[in-house]
Amino acid sequence: MTYAYDAQARLATVTDKMGNAAGQNPLRQQLHDAYDGATRHQTTITAPDGRVRVANTYDSQGRVYQQRDGLNRLTNPSRHGMGPLAV
């Protein structure tokens, strides 16, 4: 795996093992991360074919409130008190 970061030190792309192999086009094996400009929250992760694999929605405190996967299935993460995120 190869990780690339943007000018604000945020994860920009992830290239998998296949994309790093000799003779392969890395652009065909990269996931692209997108961020909200105002909050700098990660909004989507997009596959090389242009399909959104993950879409995040945040609450007023900047926490992931909802997450949709590439099949449009919705996950509502929950927090128990101040502890870690539970899905």
C-alpha angles and dihedrals in degrees: 000000000000123000124201126191134205128233091276091055093252122140106265106171141005118203116197129220093270091055090052094052120108112271095017127120106237091204089068091057103044131111113208124214122209127197138200107250096217100046101021089227118151105253105176145004112209128197124227090259090060097254116135107239097183131017120185130202119195133210125228091273093056097254125133104266099174135006127196122198129212091274090055092251112153124224122190107198115209133206123212106213110306094329131112125300113279122198 
